[in-house]
Amino acid sequence: MITILRSFGNVVGAEWTAVFWAVWLFLYLTVCLLFRRGRRLWIIGCGFLSSEILCDGTWLAYFYPDGIYRNPGLAGMGILIIWPLLLILAAAIFLLVPARKQNL
């Protein structure tokens, strides 16, 4: 999200990236709420924040290598797919991996 906010003033079409980001966030929340285990706030938050930090770091390193925006053209579209892939991975890890049983 930091990369998207930073791009609003400089990059034509940054608002489409924000729409892309919001749609995938909505889909992630929907999938988490479909599963009973995913209705815990810490599961939703951990998955979202871990995906966001990894994705934002990658986007910043790719699009702003020297602190100045670099336009990679159509080749840069492939890097945008990292956001949905990380959200899918986070949902799979937090929702499908069985929880450890507590010893009482």
Contact map, one row per residue, 1 for C-alpha under 8 A:
11111000000000000100000000000000000000000000000000010001000000000000000000000000000000000000000000000000
11111100000000000000000000000000000000000000000000000001000000000000000000000000000000000000000000000000
11111110000000000000000000000000000000000000000000000001001100000000000000000000000000000000000000000000
11111111000001001100000000000000000000000000000000000000000000000000000000000000000000000000000000000000
11111111000000000000000000000000000000000000000000000000000000000000000000000000000000000000000000000000
01111111110000000000000000000000000000000000000000000000000000000000000000000000000000000000000000000000
00111111111001000000000000000000000000000000000000000000000000000000000000000000000000000000000000000000
00011111111101100000000000000000000000000000000000000000000000000000000000000000000000000000000000000000
00000111111000000000000000000000000000000000000000000000000000000000000000000000000000000000000000000000
00000111111100000000000000000000000000000000000000000000000000000000100000000000000000000000000000000000
00000011111111000000000000000000000000000000000000000000000000000000000000000000000000000000000000000000
00000001011111000000000000000000000000000000000000000000000000000000000000000000000000000000000000000000
00000000001111111000000000000000000000000000000000000000000000000000000000000000000000000000000000000000
00010011001111111100000000000000000000000000000000000000000000000000000000000000000000000000000000000000
00000001000011111110000000000000000000000000000000000000000000000000000000000000000000000000000000000000
00000000000011111111000000000000000000000000000000000000000000000000000000000000000000000000000000000000
00010000000011111111100000000000000000000000000000000000000000000000000000000000000000000000000000000000
10010000000001111111110000000000000000000000000000000000000000000000000000000000000000000000000000000000
00000000000000111111111000000000000000000000000000000000000000000000000000000000000000000000000000000000
00000000000000011111111100000000000000000000000000000000000000000000000000000000000000000000000000000000
00000000000000001111111110000000000000000000000000000000000000000000000000000000001000000000000000000000
00000000000000000111111111000000000000000000000000000000000000000000000000000000000000000000000000000000
00000000000000000011111111100000000000000000000000000000000000000000000000000000000000000000000000000000
00000000000000000001111111110000000000000000000000000000000000000000000000000000000100100000000000000000
00000000000000000000111111111000000000000000000000000000000000000000000000000000000000000000000000000000
00000000000000000000011111111100000000000000000000000000000000000000000000000000000000000000000000000000
00000000000000000000001111111110000000000000000000000000000000000000000000000000000000000000000000000000
00000000000000000000000111111111000000000000000000000000000000000000000000000000000000110010000000000000
00000000000000000000000011111111100000000001000000000000000000000000000000000000000000000000000000000000
00000000000000000000000001111111110000000000000000000000000000000000000000000000000000000000000000000000
00000000000000000000000000111111111000000000000000000000000000000000000000000000000000000010000000000000
00000000000000000000000000011111111011100001000000000000000000000000000000000000000000000010001000000000
00000000000000000000000000001111111101100000000000000000000000000000000000000000000000000000000000000000
00000000000000000000000000000111111101100000000000000000000000000000000000000000000000000000000000000000
00000000000000000000000000000011111111100000000000000000000000000000000000000000000000000000001000000000
00000000000000000000000000000000111111100000000000000000000000000000000000000000000000000000000000000000
00000000000000000000000000000001001111110000000000000000000000000000000000000000000000000000001000000000
00000000000000000000000000000001111111111011000000000000000000000000000000000000000000000000011000000000
00000000000000000000000000000001111111111011000000000000000000000000000000000000000000000000000000000000
00000000000000000000000000000000000011111111000000000000000000000000000000000000000000000000000000000000
00000000000000000000000000000000000001111111100000000000000000000000000000000000000000000000000000000000
00000000000000000000000000000000000000011111110000000000000000000000000000000000000000000000000000000000
00000000000000000000000000000000000001111111111000000000000000000000000000000000000000000000010000000000
00000000000000000000000000001001000001111111111100000000000000000000000000000000000000000000000000000000
00000000000000000000000000000000000000001111111110000000000000000000000000000000000000000000000000000000
00000000000000000000000000000000000000000111111111000000000000000000000000000000000000000000000000000000
00000000000000000000000000000000000000000011111111100000000000000000000000000000000000100110010000000000
00000000000000000000000000000000000000000001111111110000000000000000000000000000000000100100000000000000
00000000000000000000000000000000000000000000111111111000000000000000000000000000000000000000000000000000
00000000000000000000000000000000000000000000011111111100000000000000000000000000000000000100000000000000
00000000000000000000000000000000000000000000001111111110000000000000000000000000001001100100000000000000
10000000000000000000000000000000000000000000000111111111000000000000000000000000001000000000000000000000
00000000000000000000000000000000000000000000000011111111100000000000000000000000000000000000000000000000
00000000000000000000000000000000000000000000000001111111110000000000000000000000000000000000000000000000
00000000000000000000000000000000000000000000000000111111111000000000000000000000011001000000000000000000
11100000000000000000000000000000000000000000000000011111111100000000000000000000000000000000000000000000
00000000000000000000000000000000000000000000000000001111111110000000000000000000000000000000000000000000
00000000000000000000000000000000000000000000000000000111111111000000000000000000000000000000000000000000
00100000000000000000000000000000000000000000000000000011111111110000000000000011000000000000000000000000
00100000000000000000000000000000000000000000000000000001111111111000000000000000000000000000000000000000
00000000000000000000000000000000000000000000000000000000111111111000000000000000000000000000000000000000
00000000000000000000000000000000000000000000000000000000011111111000000000000000000000000000000000000000
00000000000000000000000000000000000000000000000000000000001111111000111100000000000000000000000000000000
00000000000000000000000000000000000000000000000000000000001111111111110000000000000000000000000000000000
00000000000000000000000000000000000000000000000000000000000111111111110000000000000000000000000000000000
00000000000000000000000000000000000000000000000000000000000000011111100000000000000000000000000000000000
00000000000000000000000000000000000000000000000000000000000000011111100000000000000000000000000000000000
00000000000000000000000000000000000000000000000000000000000000011111110000000000000000000000000000000000
00000000010000000000000000000000000000000000000000000000000000111111111000000000000000000000000000000000
00000000000000000000000000000000000000000000000000000000000000111001111100000000000000000000000000000000
00000000000000000000000000000000000000000000000000000000000000100000111110010000000000000000000000000000
00000000000000000000000000000000000000000000000000000000000000100000011111110000000000000000000000000000
00000000000000000000000000000000000000000000000000000000000000000000001111111000000000000000000000000000
00000000000000000000000000000000000000000000000000000000000000000000000111111100000000000000000000000000
00000000000000000000000000000000000000000000000000000000000000000000000111111110000000000000000000000000
00000000000000000000000000000000000000000000000000000000000000000000001111111111000000000000000000000000
00000000000000000000000000000000000000000000000000000000000000000000000011111111100000000000000000000000
00000000000000000000000000000000000000000000000000000000000000000000000001111111100000000000000000000000
00000000000000000000000000000000000000000000000000000000001000000000000000111111110000000000000000000000
00000000000000000000000000000000000000000000000000000000001000000000000000011111111000000000000000000000
00000000000000000000000000000000000000000000000000000000000000000000000000001111111110000000000000000000
00000000000000000000000000000000000000000000000000000010000000000000000000000011111111000000000000000000
00000000000000000000100000000000000000000000000000110010000000000000000000000001111111100000000000000000
00000000000000000000000100000000000000000000000000000000000000000000000000000000111111110000000000000000
00000000000000000000000000000000000000000000000000000000000000000000000000000000111111111000000000000000
00000000000000000000000000000000000000000000000000100010000000000000000000000000011111111100000000000000
00000000000000000000000100010000000000000000001100100000000000000000000000000000001111111110000000000000
00000000000000000000000000010000000000000000000000000000000000000000000000000000000111111111000000000000
00000000000000000000000000000000000000000000000000000000000000000000000000000000000011111111100000000000
00000000000000000000000000000000000000000000001101100000000000000000000000000000000001111111110000000000
00000000000000000000000000010011000000000000001000000000000000000000000000000000000000111111111100000000
00000000000000000000000000000000000000000000000000000000000000000000000000000000000000011111111110000000
00000000000000000000000000000000000000000000000000000000000000000000000000000000000000001111111110000000
00000000000000000000000000000000000001000010001000000000000000000000000000000000000000000111111110000000
00000000000000000000000000000001001011000000000000000000000000000000000000000000000000000011111111000000
00000000000000000000000000000000000000000000000000000000000000000000000000000000000000000011111111000000
00000000000000000000000000000000000000000000000000000000000000000000000000000000000000000001111111100000
00000000000000000000000000000000000000000000000000000000000000000000000000000000000000000000001111110000
00000000000000000000000000000000000000000000000000000000000000000000000000000000000000000000000011111000
00000000000000000000000000000000000000000000000000000000000000000000000000000000000000000000000001111100
00000000000000000000000000000000000000000000000000000000000000000000000000000000000000000000000000111110
00000000000000000000000000000000000000000000000000000000000000000000000000000000000000000000000000011111
00000000000000000000000000000000000000000000000000000000000000000000000000000000000000000000000000001111
00000000000000000000000000000000000000000000000000000000000000000000000000000000000000000000000000000111
